């Protein structure tokens, strides 16, 4: 712009000189003086003329500088705020990390404590279970002991036998026995079932359960009391022959209920030593001392 201004100044000066009227001939005759412009004697002055919108541009640039300064100031403030918040966030994050570590440690401690508590609970539960089992066993044992001590016990004592023969060679066997309650409480609903059987002596196997000649007593048998009973059976001597090594057995079963409502059984069994004499097919009544021996089987009580 300065160069354009200088060029305009030189152009205007030259145009001004060309417009001056010609000098008198006298003067034209004189030699022209040297141009001193731009020297130390006549310095050249350049006046810079501002453009028409320079003020507006200057105002605008000043306004923009002010706005930019405000924006920069606000940006610096916000940046500082972000930095401050970042520091606070970092501190808060560190605090959260410490809290998380503390919570993890507390959780591990609680877990260990809970495990120990669970172990103690298991031990206590096992001890309680064992105690309950022991108590249950003690109660059952006490109950069983009381039942065994107080229940009725039935025993049998043989009083004698009678054997008759009729003309049809049928042998009628009758046994008289006594039922005794040796327990501490009565025996209820007493029933007897007896039978005569022929088998080897000694017994090689168990007899089947007798199911004939059931005799039921109306009254109970009190402790230390007895009840007389008997059983009879007739069978053909021709069909029931006594073989060598065999004996005539008397088998009996007594059923009853004790004071606790439990069904009980008493088995008794024995053989007649004079079985050959008893099984003789000669008609008539025969009398002879009879010896009864308890057998190796079927003498028990439940």
KOLDO-388190 format. One record per residue (C-alpha): residue in one letter; residue number from 1; x, y, z. Coordinates in steps of 0.05 Angstrom, whole numbers. Example, Ala and Ser with C-alpha at 12.3 -4.5 7.8 and 13.67 -1.06 7.14 Angstrom:
residues 2
+----+-----+--------+--------+--------+
| aa |   i |     px |     py |     pz |
+----+-----+--------+--------+--------+
|  A |   1 |    246 |    -90 |    156 |
|  S |   2 |    273 |    -21 |    143 |
+----+-----+--------+--------+--------+
***
This chain:
residues 302
+----+-----+--------+--------+--------+
| aa |   i |     px |     py |     pz |
+----+-----+--------+--------+--------+
|  X |   1 |      0 |      0 |      0 |
|  X |   2 |     58 |     47 |     16 |
|  X |   3 |     87 |     34 |    -53 |
|  X |   4 |     21 |     52 |    -85 |
|  X |   5 |     17 |    116 |    -45 |
|  X |   6 |     88 |    136 |    -66 |
|  X |   7 |     71 |    122 |   -138 |
|  X |   8 |      9 |    164 |   -133 |
|  X |   9 |     48 |    221 |   -102 |
|  X |  10 |    100 |    220 |   -157 |
|  X |  11 |     46 |    218 |   -210 |
|  X |  12 |      8 |    276 |   -180 |
|  X |  13 |     71 |    318 |   -175 |
|  X |  14 |     90 |    304 |   -246 |
|  X |  15 |     20 |    322 |   -270 |
|  X |  16 |     23 |    387 |   -231 |
|  X |  17 |     87 |    407 |   -263 |
|  X |  18 |     59 |    393 |   -331 |
|  X |  19 |      1 |    440 |   -318 |
|  X |  20 |     45 |    501 |   -300 |
|  X |  21 |     48 |    555 |   -355 |
|  X |  22 |    112 |    560 |   -393 |
|  X |  23 |    161 |    611 |   -365 |
|  X |  24 |    185 |    673 |   -401 |
|  X |  25 |    235 |    663 |   -452 |
|  X |  26 |    284 |    697 |   -407 |
|  X |  27 |    276 |    647 |   -356 |
|  X |  28 |    275 |    590 |   -405 |
|  X |  29 |    340 |    612 |   -428 |
|  X |  30 |    368 |    600 |   -360 |
|  X |  31 |    391 |    531 |   -344 |
|  X |  32 |    343 |    490 |   -302 |
|  X |  33 |    357 |    481 |   -229 |
|  X |  34 |    371 |    411 |   -203 |
|  X |  35 |    313 |    372 |   -169 |
|  X |  36 |    328 |    373 |    -94 |
|  X |  37 |    267 |    331 |    -73 |
|  X |  38 |    283 |    270 |    -33 |
|  X |  39 |    350 |    300 |     -9 |
|  X |  40 |    371 |    324 |     58 |
|  X |  41 |    354 |    396 |     38 |
|  X |  42 |    285 |    377 |     14 |
|  X |  43 |    262 |    314 |     47 |
|  X |  44 |    206 |    276 |     15 |
|  X |  45 |    143 |    269 |     59 |
|  X |  46 |     95 |    212 |     46 |
|  X |  47 |     25 |    218 |     74 |
|  X |  48 |    -11 |    153 |     80 |
|  X |  49 |    -85 |    162 |     70 |
|  X |  50 |   -128 |    110 |    103 |
|  X |  51 |   -180 |     73 |     63 |
|  X |  52 |   -253 |     91 |     71 |
|  X |  53 |   -271 |     27 |    113 |
|  X |  54 |   -207 |     25 |    152 |
|  X |  55 |   -242 |     50 |    215 |
|  X |  56 |   -295 |     -2 |    209 |
|  X |  57 |   -243 |    -56 |    198 |
|  X |  58 |   -203 |    -31 |    256 |
|  X |  59 |   -265 |    -30 |    301 |
|  X |  60 |   -283 |    -99 |    277 |
|  X |  61 |   -213 |   -126 |    288 |
|  X |  62 |   -212 |    -94 |    357 |
|  X |  63 |   -280 |   -125 |    373 |
|  X |  64 |   -256 |   -192 |    347 |
|  X |  65 |   -193 |   -186 |    389 |
|  X |  66 |   -235 |   -171 |    450 |
|  X |  67 |   -283 |   -228 |    435 |
|  X |  68 |   -225 |   -274 |    422 |
|  X |  69 |   -194 |   -252 |    487 |
|  X |  70 |   -258 |   -266 |    524 |
|  X |  71 |   -265 |   -334 |    490 |
|  X |  72 |   -193 |   -350 |    505 |
|  X |  73 |   -203 |   -329 |    577 |
|  X |  74 |   -267 |   -370 |    583 |
|  X |  75 |   -232 |   -429 |    549 |
|  X |  76 |   -174 |   -424 |    597 |
|  X |  77 |   -223 |   -420 |    656 |
|  X |  78 |   -262 |   -480 |    632 |
|  X |  79 |   -198 |   -518 |    618 |
|  X |  80 |   -175 |   -503 |    689 |
|  X |  81 |   -243 |   -525 |    715 |
|  X |  82 |   -237 |   -590 |    675 |
|  X |  83 |   -167 |   -600 |    703 |
|  X |  84 |   -193 |   -587 |    774 |
|  X |  85 |   -251 |   -635 |    762 |
|  X |  86 |   -203 |   -686 |    733 |
|  X |  87 |   -161 |   -681 |    796 |
|  X |  88 |   -222 |   -689 |    839 |
|  X |  89 |   -246 |   -746 |    797 |
|  X |  90 |   -178 |   -779 |    804 |
|  X |  91 |   -181 |   -770 |    879 |
|  X |  92 |   -252 |   -797 |    881 |
|  X |  93 |   -231 |   -856 |    837 |
|  X |  94 |   -174 |   -871 |    885 |
|  X |  95 |   -223 |   -865 |    943 |
|  X |  96 |   -271 |   -914 |    908 |
|  X |  97 |   -213 |   -962 |    895 |
|  X |  98 |   -194 |   -959 |    968 |
|  X |  99 |   -266 |   -971 |    988 |
|  X | 100 |   -271 |  -1029 |    939 |
|  X | 101 |   -207 |  -1059 |    968 |
|  X | 102 |   -235 |  -1050 |   1038 |
|  X | 103 |   -301 |  -1081 |   1018 |
|  X | 104 |   -265 |  -1139 |    985 |
|  X | 105 |   -225 |  -1150 |   1048 |
|  X | 106 |   -287 |  -1145 |   1091 |
|  X | 107 |   -323 |  -1193 |   1045 |
|  X | 108 |   -266 |  -1243 |   1050 |
|  X | 109 |   -266 |  -1236 |   1125 |
|  X | 110 |   -342 |  -1245 |   1128 |
|  X | 111 |   -336 |  -1305 |   1082 |
|  X | 112 |   -284 |  -1336 |   1126 |
|  X | 113 |   -325 |  -1320 |   1188 |
|  X | 114 |   -387 |  -1349 |   1155 |
|  X | 115 |   -349 |  -1412 |   1136 |
|  X | 116 |   -325 |  -1419 |   1207 |
|  X | 117 |   -396 |  -1406 |   1230 |
|  X | 118 |   -422 |  -1459 |   1182 |
|  X | 119 |   -370 |  -1508 |   1209 |
|  X | 120 |   -392 |  -1492 |   1280 |
|  X | 121 |   -465 |  -1498 |   1259 |
|  X | 122 |   -450 |  -1565 |   1226 |
|  X | 123 |   -415 |  -1589 |   1288 |
|  X | 124 |   -472 |  -1565 |   1332 |
|  X | 125 |   -523 |  -1596 |   1285 |
|  X | 126 |   -485 |  -1661 |   1285 |
|  X | 127 |   -480 |  -1659 |   1360 |
|  X | 128 |   -554 |  -1644 |   1365 |
|  X | 129 |   -570 |  -1700 |   1316 |
|  X | 130 |   -525 |  -1748 |   1354 |
|  X | 131 |   -558 |  -1725 |   1419 |
|  X | 132 |   -627 |  -1735 |   1388 |
|  X | 133 |   -607 |  -1803 |   1363 |
|  X | 134 |   -578 |  -1821 |   1430 |
|  X | 135 |   -641 |  -1796 |   1464 |
|  X | 136 |   -684 |  -1834 |   1415 |
|  X | 137 |   -642 |  -1897 |   1427 |
|  X | 138 |   -646 |  -1885 |   1502 |
|  X | 139 |   -721 |  -1878 |   1499 |
|  X | 140 |   -727 |  -1939 |   1455 |
|  X | 141 |   -681 |  -1977 |   1501 |
|  X | 142 |   -719 |  -1954 |   1563 |
|  X | 143 |   -784 |  -1973 |   1529 |
|  X | 144 |   -757 |  -2040 |   1508 |
|  X | 145 |   -729 |  -2051 |   1577 |
|  X | 146 |   -796 |  -2033 |   1609 |
|  X | 147 |   -832 |  -2079 |   1561 |
|  X | 148 |   -783 |  -2136 |   1574 |
|  X | 149 |   -788 |  -2125 |   1649 |
|  X | 150 |   -863 |  -2114 |   1653 |
|  X | 151 |   -891 |  -2157 |   1597 |
|  X | 152 |   -924 |  -2225 |   1606 |
|  X | 153 |   -882 |  -2287 |   1598 |
|  X | 154 |   -918 |  -2352 |   1584 |
|  X | 155 |   -887 |  -2419 |   1602 |
|  X | 156 |   -914 |  -2490 |   1596 |
|  X | 157 |   -909 |  -2549 |   1643 |
|  X | 158 |   -930 |  -2619 |   1620 |
|  X | 159 |   -976 |  -2653 |   1669 |
|  X | 160 |   -987 |  -2720 |   1634 |
|  X | 161 |  -1009 |  -2760 |   1573 |
|  X | 162 |  -1065 |  -2809 |   1559 |
|  X | 163 |  -1067 |  -2856 |   1499 |
|  X | 164 |  -1129 |  -2897 |   1480 |
|  X | 165 |  -1141 |  -2945 |   1423 |
|  X | 166 |  -1208 |  -2962 |   1393 |
|  X | 167 |  -1229 |  -3024 |   1353 |
|  X | 168 |  -1213 |  -2986 |   1289 |
|  X | 169 |  -1140 |  -2982 |   1309 |
|  X | 170 |  -1144 |  -2907 |   1317 |
|  X | 171 |  -1097 |  -2878 |   1369 |
|  X | 172 |  -1126 |  -2822 |   1410 |
|  X | 173 |  -1070 |  -2780 |   1441 |
|  X | 174 |  -1086 |  -2731 |   1496 |
|  X | 175 |  -1038 |  -2685 |   1532 |
|  X | 176 |  -1052 |  -2646 |   1596 |
|  X | 177 |  -1009 |  -2585 |   1609 |
|  X | 178 |  -1009 |  -2522 |   1650 |
|  X | 179 |   -999 |  -2451 |   1623 |
|  X | 180 |   -965 |  -2404 |   1672 |
|  X | 181 |   -954 |  -2328 |   1668 |
|  X | 182 |   -885 |  -2313 |   1696 |
|  X | 183 |   -887 |  -2239 |   1676 |
|  X | 184 |   -908 |  -2175 |   1712 |
|  X | 185 |   -971 |  -2159 |   1672 |
|  X | 186 |  -1030 |  -2201 |   1648 |
|  X | 187 |  -1031 |  -2241 |   1584 |
|  X | 188 |  -1093 |  -2226 |   1541 |
|  X | 189 |  -1129 |  -2266 |   1488 |
|  X | 190 |  -1093 |  -2330 |   1503 |
|  X | 191 |  -1100 |  -2385 |   1451 |
|  X | 192 |  -1068 |  -2454 |   1447 |
|  X | 193 |  -1056 |  -2499 |   1388 |
|  X | 194 |  -1024 |  -2568 |   1398 |
|  X | 195 |  -1010 |  -2628 |   1355 |
|  X | 196 |   -978 |  -2698 |   1358 |
|  X | 197 |   -928 |  -2715 |   1304 |
|  X | 198 |   -879 |  -2771 |   1286 |
|  X | 199 |   -808 |  -2751 |   1267 |
|  X | 200 |   -736 |  -2772 |   1274 |
|  X | 201 |   -700 |  -2762 |   1339 |
|  X | 202 |   -662 |  -2717 |   1342 |
|  X | 203 |   -702 |  -2670 |   1298 |
|  X | 204 |   -667 |  -2657 |   1232 |
|  X | 205 |   -713 |  -2600 |   1211 |
|  X | 206 |   -767 |  -2555 |   1239 |
|  X | 207 |   -840 |  -2575 |   1243 |
|  X | 208 |   -891 |  -2536 |   1205 |
|  X | 209 |   -935 |  -2489 |   1245 |
|  X | 210 |   -993 |  -2525 |   1280 |
|  X | 211 |  -1060 |  -2502 |   1256 |
|  X | 212 |  -1110 |  -2551 |   1288 |
|  X | 213 |  -1143 |  -2559 |   1355 |
|  X | 214 |  -1144 |  -2485 |   1373 |
|  X | 215 |  -1167 |  -2473 |   1444 |
|  X | 216 |  -1183 |  -2402 |   1465 |
|  X | 217 |  -1190 |  -2379 |   1537 |
|  X | 218 |  -1241 |  -2327 |   1555 |
|  X | 219 |  -1204 |  -2296 |   1613 |
|  X | 220 |  -1134 |  -2267 |   1615 |
|  X | 221 |  -1079 |  -2300 |   1655 |
|  X | 222 |  -1054 |  -2255 |   1710 |
|  X | 223 |   -982 |  -2252 |   1733 |
|  X | 224 |   -959 |  -2314 |   1772 |
|  X | 225 |  -1024 |  -2349 |   1754 |
|  X | 226 |  -1035 |  -2414 |   1717 |
|  X | 227 |  -1087 |  -2440 |   1669 |
|  X | 228 |  -1099 |  -2515 |   1657 |
|  X | 229 |  -1104 |  -2537 |   1584 |
|  X | 230 |  -1104 |  -2599 |   1543 |
|  X | 231 |  -1099 |  -2622 |   1471 |
|  X | 232 |  -1124 |  -2685 |   1436 |
|  X | 233 |  -1110 |  -2716 |   1369 |
|  X | 234 |  -1130 |  -2782 |   1337 |
|  X | 235 |  -1096 |  -2815 |   1279 |
|  X | 236 |  -1092 |  -2884 |   1248 |
|  X | 237 |  -1036 |  -2929 |   1272 |
|  X | 238 |  -1037 |  -2966 |   1206 |
|  X | 239 |  -1023 |  -2902 |   1169 |
|  X | 240 |   -977 |  -2872 |   1221 |
|  X | 241 |   -928 |  -2928 |   1234 |
|  X | 242 |   -867 |  -2914 |   1277 |
|  X | 243 |   -802 |  -2927 |   1239 |
|  X | 244 |   -736 |  -2942 |   1272 |
|  X | 245 |   -704 |  -2879 |   1300 |
|  X | 246 |   -770 |  -2842 |   1303 |
|  X | 247 |   -808 |  -2816 |   1364 |
|  X | 248 |   -877 |  -2789 |   1378 |
|  X | 249 |   -872 |  -2714 |   1389 |
|  X | 250 |   -919 |  -2667 |   1425 |
|  X | 251 |   -917 |  -2598 |   1393 |
|  X | 252 |   -953 |  -2536 |   1419 |
|  X | 253 |   -960 |  -2462 |   1405 |
|  X | 254 |   -990 |  -2411 |   1453 |
|  X | 255 |  -1012 |  -2343 |   1425 |
|  X | 256 |  -1027 |  -2282 |   1469 |
|  X | 257 |  -1022 |  -2207 |   1473 |
|  X | 258 |   -983 |  -2171 |   1527 |
|  X | 259 |  -1002 |  -2108 |   1564 |
|  X | 260 |   -970 |  -2065 |   1509 |
|  X | 261 |  -1015 |  -2095 |   1455 |
|  X | 262 |   -959 |  -2135 |   1422 |
|  X | 263 |   -975 |  -2204 |   1396 |
|  X | 264 |   -930 |  -2256 |   1429 |
|  X | 265 |   -916 |  -2330 |   1418 |
|  X | 266 |   -891 |  -2387 |   1462 |
|  X | 267 |   -869 |  -2451 |   1428 |
|  X | 268 |   -859 |  -2518 |   1464 |
|  X | 269 |   -840 |  -2586 |   1437 |
|  X | 270 |   -817 |  -2653 |   1465 |
|  X | 271 |   -819 |  -2727 |   1450 |
|  X | 272 |   -843 |  -2788 |   1488 |
|  X | 273 |   -788 |  -2836 |   1505 |
|  X | 274 |   -834 |  -2896 |   1505 |
|  X | 275 |   -860 |  -2882 |   1435 |
|  X | 276 |   -856 |  -2955 |   1413 |
|  X | 277 |   -901 |  -2977 |   1470 |
|  X | 278 |   -950 |  -2920 |   1456 |
|  X | 279 |   -954 |  -2937 |   1382 |
|  X | 280 |   -968 |  -3011 |   1395 |
|  X | 281 |  -1029 |  -3032 |   1356 |
|  X | 282 |  -1058 |  -3078 |   1409 |
|  X | 283 |  -1129 |  -3057 |   1427 |
|  X | 284 |  -1146 |  -3032 |   1496 |
|  X | 285 |  -1121 |  -2981 |   1546 |
|  X | 286 |  -1049 |  -2987 |   1565 |
|  X | 287 |  -1016 |  -2954 |   1623 |
|  X | 288 |   -942 |  -2946 |   1633 |
|  X | 289 |   -897 |  -2893 |   1661 |
|  X | 290 |   -886 |  -2840 |   1607 |
|  X | 291 |   -822 |  -2801 |   1602 |
|  X | 292 |   -825 |  -2734 |   1565 |
|  X | 293 |   -762 |  -2701 |   1540 |
|  X | 294 |   -757 |  -2630 |   1512 |
|  X | 295 |   -735 |  -2629 |   1440 |
|  X | 296 |   -677 |  -2590 |   1411 |
|  X | 297 |   -723 |  -2546 |   1370 |
|  X | 298 |   -788 |  -2506 |   1379 |
|  X | 299 |   -777 |  -2486 |   1452 |
|  X | 300 |   -776 |  -2410 |   1450 |
|  X | 301 |   -817 |  -2348 |   1465 |
|  X | 302 |   -823 |  -2282 |   1428 |
+----+-----+--------+--------+--------+
***
